[in-house]
Amino acid sequence: TNSARRAAREARDQPDTAVASLSTSKPKAEPRRTPKIGLPGYKIVKQRNTETGQYSLLIEIDYPKIEEGLQPRHRLMSCYEQKREPPNPKYRYLLF
């Protein structure tokens, strides 16, 4: 008797499955997945052009787990955008 009452209560509490499936058929948005490229290693070399005498920096970054053909993003950031240090207009930040 208890199981019969329980089955009747569950049938009454649950709406019709066909109606429920129509109302919940909204497509689910998947979270954007960014590929993992591993912890980067880097090497910075200060160079001087022999013809013009100008100095330059050669920055080599190694991503050990990067997929073939994938290029990491980079951008230059102003000293006023960053919040870790007091702004110094002599500096710009290179982000990868």
C-alpha angles and dihedrals in degrees: 000000000000091000090049091052090046092051091049092049092049091048090050094046096047114072121225110295094225092055092044093051092052093052094047097045091104110134113252117233111228118219115255110260119210116198117251112239101179132241108316125234118205143194125195122198125185110218135186125209108230095208100048101020092230121147122228139176122235110203117192116188122190119202106187098193100041118132121242112273095012115127119199119233122246138179141174116245126204120236088244094058096058120079103193099082135026109273114268114182090207090073137066124184127228113212127195 
